[in-house]
Amino acid sequence: MHYEVIVDTGILLALIDRNDSHHTWVTERLKEIAPPLLTCEAVISESWFLLQRVKRGREVLLQLLAQKQIIIRFNLDAELVTIMALLSRYQSVPVSLADAELVRMSELYPNSLIFTLDSDFLVYRKNRDRLIPLLMPPLDS
C-alpha cells in the first residue's frame, strides 16, 4: 500500500543536521519514500527555530520547501475546533501544537503514516481510538 508520509520536526532536524544521532537512520528511510513529504506550518516553525544552531540548516529547510520535497498541507484556521479538542485531550502528555496538527493530518489523510522520532505518537490516537501508523526508530535508539 502507498502511504502519504507526514513528517515531524525531529525528522527534519535529523535530515538536515549531519551531527544528529538519527541522521543516518532518517536518510536511509528517506531512500524508501517517494516525495513529497507532507507537514504543517507548526513543524516548519519549530524546525526553523531549532535549526538556528545548524550551519546552513535554515537555508536547507527553505530549499526543501521550494523544491516541493516538503509540502505544507494543513490549514489551522479550518481545523481550529478539532485542534483545540486534541490539545485538550492530550494536555497531560503534554501535546505541542505541531503534534496536534500532525494527529489531525493523519485523520485527514487516511492512507498516511507519521514519520517521527517522538514516542508521544505512540500515545496519540486518530479518530479518538485508532492507532496512528508510524515510521519511527526502535525505542532504544
Secondary structure, DSSP 8 states (H G I E B T S, - for coil): ---EEEE-HHHHHHHH-TTSTTHHHHHHHHTT--S-EEE-HHHHHHHHHHGGGSTTHHHHHHHHHHTTSEEE---HHHHHHHHHHHHHHTTTS---HHHHHHHHHHHHSTTEEEE-S-GGGGT-EETTTEE--EE---TT-
